[in-house]
Amino acid sequence: MNQILFAGVIGLFLTLVGTPLLIKLLARKGYGQYIRDDGPREHHSKRGTPTMGGIAFILATIIAYFASKVITGKPITFSGLLVLGLMAGMGLVGFLDDYIKIVKRRSLGLRAKAKMAGQLIVGIAFAVLALQFADNRGNTPASTKLSFITDFGWTIGPVLFVVWALFMILAMSNGVNLTDGLDGLATGASVMVFGAYTFIGVWQFQESCANAATLTNPAACFEVRDPLDLAVVASALMGACFGFLWWNTSPAKIFMGDTGSLALGGALAGLAICSRTELLLALLGGLFVLITMSVVIQVGSFRLTGKRVFRMAPLQHHFELKGWSEVLVVVRFWIIQGMCVIVGLGIFYAGWAAEK
């Protein structure tokens, strides 16, 4: 369990210390955020704030993970590497998008097709590899069954699994991206979900089917390949995001950009897939789902009726235009996200207890 603590603390320390260095580097190069003219007027003052801050917590997470292994002497697992690889791959796509925006001085970075192609390549590579590397119990990092708090139902097969995994990765990465519109909003919400996955990983390890002989009720065990290592990855992410939040909270000294938002969304999807909690992620990451749905509703309503449901989408900007201050929106949305995590963890525990 020490590796979980080390990963979180190292991730926290690295972003607390490293982010201001990144801010100075980005500011020196003039890599500032482009602000849309049609957004809330209060946001115009943020023009030029350094962006691509996701670089800080991506690197911090990777370093924290491997440092925890060196310190504790614990082995690296395929599940941990796959989630980190998915995070880094999606972060690279986001970095290219951010870089083009900055260099070209425009709101559009990668073309839609190019950005989608990058996400698909990374997502397919993760999905295919996640069905390889079986352990001595025959468990691969991912399963071809759908899952909620554990696997259920019928096997959907490898092809449909790849499609399902791609949907999750795209949905979560774009969901975090849409949420990243106010200082600290997406970062703080992500900290809570990664904290939840740290708990889930530890619980699954303690109740793993690999230890069925020592459990009071083996029927309620979890058949997950590397639950403890997923907790290490989640802890590293939680610590790194928490440290980054110090600099990203209002007034933000740096923005995560698409580099960070796509990476965080990918990491969330990867943790859900590898921990067999795919559908539970919709509850744990409820704020991301809510904000994404606000965009879907807004676009759908305008195309069908020519009318808008919200003053502006995503949802956080609707409340800004209603007169809420940015900090008020962020804190209240954090509260909503906190309640989503509590409900999600409650259902996770209740499901295990019911089986027991």
C-alpha positions as CSV (number, residue, x, y, z in Angstrom):
1,M,0.0,0.0,0.0
2,N,3.0,2.3,0.5
3,Q,3.3,2.7,-3.3
4,I,-0.1,4.4,-3.4
5,L,1.0,6.9,-0.8
6,F,4.3,7.6,-2.5
7,A,2.7,8.0,-5.9
8,G,0.2,10.6,-4.6
9,V,2.8,12.6,-2.6
10,I,5.4,12.6,-5.4
11,G,2.7,13.6,-8.0
12,L,1.6,16.4,-5.7
13,F,5.1,17.7,-5.0
14,L,6.1,17.6,-8.7
15,T,3.2,19.7,-9.9
16,L,3.5,22.2,-6.9
17,V,7.1,22.8,-7.7
18,G,7.2,22.1,-11.5
19,T,4.1,24.0,-12.6
20,P,5.5,27.5,-11.9
21,L,8.6,26.6,-13.9
22,L,6.4,25.5,-16.8
23,I,4.4,28.8,-16.5
24,K,7.7,30.8,-16.9
25,L,8.7,28.7,-19.9
26,L,5.4,29.1,-21.6
27,A,5.2,32.8,-20.9
28,R,8.7,33.4,-22.2
29,K,7.7,31.6,-25.5
30,G,4.4,33.5,-25.7
31,Y,2.3,30.4,-25.6
32,G,-0.9,32.0,-24.3
33,Q,-4.6,31.0,-24.4
34,Y,-6.8,32.3,-27.2
35,I,-10.2,33.5,-25.9
36,R,-13.3,33.3,-28.0
37,D,-15.0,36.7,-28.6
38,D,-18.5,35.2,-28.2
39,G,-17.8,33.9,-24.7
40,P,-18.5,35.7,-21.4
41,R,-16.9,39.1,-21.4
42,E,-15.2,38.4,-18.0
43,H,-13.1,35.8,-19.8
44,H,-11.4,38.4,-22.1
45,S,-9.0,39.3,-19.3
46,K,-7.6,35.7,-19.5
47,R,-6.3,36.2,-23.0
48,G,-2.6,35.3,-23.1
49,T,-2.6,33.2,-19.9
50,P,-0.1,30.3,-20.5
51,T,-1.8,27.1,-21.7
52,M,-0.8,23.5,-22.3
53,G,-0.5,23.1,-18.5
54,G,-1.5,19.5,-18.9
55,I,2.2,18.8,-19.6
56,A,2.9,19.4,-15.9
57,F,0.5,16.8,-14.5
58,I,1.1,14.2,-17.3
59,L,4.8,14.2,-16.6
60,A,4.3,14.3,-12.9
61,T,1.9,11.3,-13.0
62,I,4.3,9.2,-15.1
63,I,7.3,10.1,-12.9
64,A,5.4,9.5,-9.7
65,Y,4.2,6.1,-10.8
66,F,7.7,4.9,-11.7
67,A,9.3,6.5,-8.7
68,S,6.8,4.7,-6.4
69,K,7.9,1.4,-8.0
70,V,11.6,2.2,-7.5
71,I,11.1,3.2,-3.9
72,T,8.9,0.2,-2.9
73,G,10.5,-2.4,-5.3
74,K,7.0,-3.4,-6.5
75,P,6.6,-4.6,-10.1
76,I,5.2,-2.6,-13.0
77,T,2.0,-4.0,-14.4
78,F,0.5,-4.0,-17.9
79,S,-2.7,-2.4,-16.6
80,G,-0.8,0.5,-15.1
81,L,1.2,1.0,-18.3
82,L,-1.9,0.9,-20.5
83,V,-3.7,3.6,-18.6
84,L,-0.6,5.8,-18.5
85,G,-0.1,5.2,-22.2
86,L,-3.7,6.1,-23.0
87,M,-3.3,9.3,-20.9
88,A,-0.1,10.2,-22.6
89,G,-1.4,9.4,-26.1
90,M,-4.5,11.5,-25.7
91,G,-2.4,14.2,-24.2
92,L,-0.2,14.2,-27.3
93,V,-3.2,14.7,-29.5
94,G,-4.3,17.6,-27.3
95,F,-0.8,19.1,-27.3
96,L,-0.8,19.2,-31.1
97,D,-4.2,20.9,-31.0
98,D,-3.0,23.5,-28.5
99,Y,0.3,24.1,-30.3
100,I,-1.4,24.8,-33.6
101,K,-3.8,27.2,-31.9
102,I,-1.0,29.1,-30.4
103,V,1.3,29.2,-33.5
104,K,-1.6,30.1,-35.9
105,R,-3.2,32.5,-33.4
106,R,-6.6,31.0,-33.9
107,S,-9.3,29.2,-31.9
108,L,-9.2,26.2,-34.2
109,G,-6.2,23.9,-33.7
110,L,-6.2,20.5,-35.4
111,R,-8.8,20.0,-38.1
112,A,-11.8,18.0,-36.8
113,K,-10.9,15.0,-38.9
114,A,-7.2,15.1,-37.9
115,K,-8.1,15.4,-34.2
116,M,-10.6,12.6,-34.4
117,A,-8.1,10.4,-36.3
118,G,-5.5,11.0,-33.5
119,Q,-8.0,10.0,-30.8
120,L,-9.1,6.9,-32.7
121,I,-5.5,5.7,-33.2
122,V,-4.7,6.1,-29.5
123,G,-8.0,4.6,-28.5
124,I,-7.8,1.6,-30.8
125,A,-4.3,0.9,-29.7
126,F,-5.3,0.9,-26.0
127,A,-8.4,-1.3,-26.6
128,V,-6.6,-3.9,-28.6
129,L,-3.7,-4.1,-26.2
130,A,-6.0,-4.2,-23.2
131,L,-7.3,-7.6,-24.4
132,Q,-3.7,-9.0,-24.4
133,F,-1.3,-9.9,-21.6
134,A,-3.4,-12.4,-19.6
135,D,-2.1,-13.2,-16.1
136,N,-1.9,-16.7,-14.5
137,R,-5.6,-16.6,-13.8
138,G,-6.4,-15.8,-17.5
139,N,-7.4,-12.2,-16.7
140,T,-6.4,-9.5,-19.3
141,P,-6.4,-5.8,-18.3
142,A,-9.8,-5.3,-19.9
143,S,-12.8,-7.7,-20.4
144,T,-15.1,-8.2,-23.4
145,K,-18.1,-8.1,-21.0
146,L,-19.9,-4.9,-20.1
147,S,-19.4,-3.8,-16.5
148,F,-21.0,-1.7,-13.8
149,I,-19.4,-2.5,-10.4
150,T,-18.1,-5.7,-11.9
151,D,-18.5,-7.6,-15.2
152,F,-22.1,-8.6,-16.0
153,G,-24.1,-9.9,-18.9
154,W,-22.9,-11.5,-22.1
155,T,-19.6,-11.3,-23.9
156,I,-19.7,-8.7,-26.6
157,G,-16.6,-9.9,-28.4
158,P,-13.4,-8.1,-29.2
159,V,-14.7,-6.0,-32.1
160,L,-17.6,-4.6,-30.2
161,F,-15.4,-4.1,-27.2
162,V,-13.1,-1.9,-29.3
163,V,-16.1,0.1,-30.4
164,W,-17.3,0.4,-26.8
165,A,-13.9,1.4,-25.5
166,L,-13.6,4.0,-28.2
167,F,-16.9,5.5,-27.3
168,M,-15.9,5.7,-23.6
169,I,-12.6,7.3,-24.4
170,L,-14.0,9.8,-26.8
171,A,-16.9,10.6,-24.5
172,M,-14.8,11.2,-21.4
173,S,-12.0,13.0,-23.1
174,N,-14.4,15.4,-24.8
175,G,-16.5,15.6,-21.6
176,V,-13.5,16.8,-19.6
177,N,-12.6,19.2,-22.4
178,L,-16.1,20.8,-22.3
179,T,-15.9,21.1,-18.5
180,D,-12.5,22.9,-18.8
181,G,-14.0,26.3,-19.3
182,L,-13.6,27.9,-15.8
183,D,-10.5,28.2,-13.6
184,G,-10.0,25.0,-11.7
185,L,-13.4,23.4,-12.6
186,A,-12.2,20.4,-14.5
187,T,-9.1,19.9,-12.4
188,G,-10.9,19.9,-9.1
189,A,-13.6,17.6,-10.4
190,S,-11.0,15.2,-11.7
191,V,-9.2,15.1,-8.3
192,M,-12.5,13.7,-6.8
193,V,-12.9,11.0,-9.4
194,F,-9.3,9.9,-9.2
195,G,-9.7,9.8,-5.4
196,A,-12.7,7.5,-5.9
197,Y,-10.7,5.2,-8.2
198,T,-7.9,5.0,-5.6
199,F,-10.4,3.7,-3.1
200,I,-12.0,1.3,-5.7
201,G,-8.6,-0.1,-6.6
202,V,-7.7,-0.7,-3.0
203,W,-11.0,-2.3,-2.2
204,Q,-10.8,-4.6,-5.3
205,F,-7.4,-5.7,-4.3
206,Q,-8.5,-6.6,-0.8
207,E,-11.5,-8.5,-2.2
208,S,-9.7,-9.9,-5.2
209,C,-10.7,-13.4,-6.5
210,A,-6.9,-14.2,-6.5
211,N,-7.3,-14.2,-2.6
212,A,-10.6,-16.2,-2.6
213,A,-9.2,-18.7,-0.2
214,T,-8.9,-16.0,2.5
215,L,-12.2,-14.2,1.9
216,T,-15.3,-14.7,4.0
217,N,-17.4,-14.8,0.9
218,P,-15.5,-15.7,-2.3
219,A,-18.7,-15.2,-4.4
220,A,-18.4,-11.4,-3.9
221,C,-14.8,-11.2,-5.1
222,F,-13.5,-8.9,-7.9
223,E,-11.9,-10.5,-11.0
224,V,-9.6,-7.6,-11.9
225,R,-6.1,-8.1,-13.3
226,D,-4.1,-5.4,-11.4
227,P,-6.4,-3.6,-9.0
228,L,-3.7,-2.3,-6.7
229,D,-1.6,-0.9,-9.5
230,L,-4.7,0.9,-10.9
231,A,-5.0,2.5,-7.4
232,V,-1.3,3.6,-7.7
233,V,-2.0,5.3,-11.1
234,A,-5.2,6.9,-9.7
235,S,-3.3,8.2,-6.7
236,A,-0.5,9.6,-8.8
237,L,-3.1,11.4,-11.0
238,M,-5.0,12.6,-7.9
239,G,-1.8,14.1,-6.4
240,A,-0.6,15.6,-9.6
241,C,-4.0,17.3,-10.3
242,F,-4.3,18.5,-6.8
243,G,-0.9,20.2,-7.0
244,F,-1.7,21.6,-10.4
245,L,-5.0,23.0,-8.9
246,W,-2.9,25.4,-6.7
247,W,-1.9,27.2,-9.9
248,N,-5.0,26.6,-11.9
249,T,-7.6,27.8,-9.5
250,S,-9.1,31.3,-9.9
251,P,-7.4,33.5,-10.9
252,A,-5.6,30.8,-13.0
253,K,-1.9,31.3,-13.6
254,I,-2.0,28.5,-16.2
255,F,-4.7,26.5,-18.2
256,M,-4.5,22.8,-18.8
257,G,-5.5,23.2,-22.4
258,D,-6.6,20.3,-24.6
259,T,-3.3,18.7,-23.6
260,G,-4.6,18.2,-20.1
261,S,-8.3,17.7,-20.7
262,L,-7.9,15.0,-23.3
263,A,-5.3,13.3,-21.1
264,L,-7.5,13.3,-18.0
265,G,-10.5,12.0,-20.0
266,G,-8.5,9.2,-21.4
267,A,-7.1,8.3,-18.0
268,L,-10.7,8.2,-16.5
269,A,-11.9,5.9,-19.3
270,G,-8.8,3.7,-19.0
271,L,-9.3,3.3,-15.2
272,A,-13.0,2.5,-15.7
273,I,-12.3,-0.1,-18.4
274,C,-9.4,-1.8,-16.5
275,S,-11.2,-1.8,-13.1
276,R,-14.4,-3.3,-14.7
277,T,-16.5,-0.2,-13.6
278,E,-17.4,1.1,-17.1
279,L,-21.0,2.2,-16.5
280,L,-20.2,3.3,-13.0
281,L,-18.0,6.0,-14.5
282,A,-21.1,7.8,-15.7
283,L,-22.0,8.3,-12.0
284,L,-18.5,9.0,-10.6
285,G,-17.9,11.5,-13.4
286,G,-21.5,12.8,-13.2
287,L,-20.5,16.5,-13.7
288,F,-18.7,15.7,-17.0
289,V,-21.8,13.8,-18.2
290,L,-24.1,16.7,-17.1
291,I,-22.0,19.3,-18.9
292,T,-21.7,17.2,-22.1
293,M,-25.5,16.6,-22.1
294,S,-26.0,20.4,-21.9
295,V,-24.1,20.8,-25.2
296,V,-26.1,18.0,-26.8
297,I,-29.4,19.5,-25.7
298,Q,-28.4,23.0,-26.8
299,V,-27.3,21.8,-30.3
300,G,-30.2,19.5,-30.7
301,S,-32.8,22.1,-29.7
302,F,-31.3,24.7,-32.0
303,R,-31.2,22.4,-35.0
304,L,-34.7,21.1,-34.5
305,T,-36.5,24.3,-33.3
306,G,-34.1,27.2,-33.9
307,K,-34.3,28.0,-30.2
308,R,-31.7,27.6,-27.5
309,V,-32.4,26.0,-24.1
310,F,-29.5,27.7,-22.3
311,R,-28.1,31.2,-22.6
312,M,-24.8,29.5,-23.6
313,A,-23.4,26.0,-23.6
314,P,-21.6,24.3,-21.9
315,L,-23.7,24.6,-18.8
316,Q,-21.2,26.5,-16.7
317,H,-21.3,29.5,-19.0
318,H,-25.1,29.6,-18.8
319,F,-24.9,30.3,-15.1
320,E,-22.1,32.9,-15.7
321,L,-24.4,34.8,-18.1
322,K,-27.2,34.6,-15.4
323,G,-24.9,36.6,-13.1
324,W,-23.1,34.0,-11.1
325,S,-19.5,34.8,-10.5
326,E,-16.9,32.3,-11.8
327,V,-15.9,31.2,-8.4
328,L,-19.5,30.6,-7.3
329,V,-20.1,28.4,-10.4
330,V,-16.9,26.4,-9.8
331,V,-17.6,25.8,-6.1
332,R,-21.2,24.8,-6.7
333,F,-20.3,22.5,-9.6
334,W,-17.6,21.0,-7.4
335,I,-20.3,20.2,-4.8
336,I,-22.4,18.5,-7.5
337,Q,-19.3,16.5,-8.5
338,G,-18.7,15.6,-4.9
339,M,-22.2,14.3,-4.5
340,C,-21.8,12.2,-7.7
341,V,-18.7,10.6,-6.3
342,I,-20.5,9.8,-3.0
343,V,-23.4,8.3,-4.8
344,G,-21.1,6.3,-7.1
345,L,-19.0,4.9,-4.3
346,G,-22.1,4.2,-2.3
347,I,-23.5,2.1,-5.1
348,F,-20.2,0.4,-5.6
349,Y,-20.1,-0.6,-1.9
350,A,-23.8,-1.5,-1.8
351,G,-23.3,-3.8,-4.8
352,W,-20.5,-5.6,-3.1
353,A,-22.3,-5.9,0.2
354,A,-25.4,-7.3,-1.5
355,E,-23.4,-10.1,-3.0
356,K,-21.8,-10.7,0.3
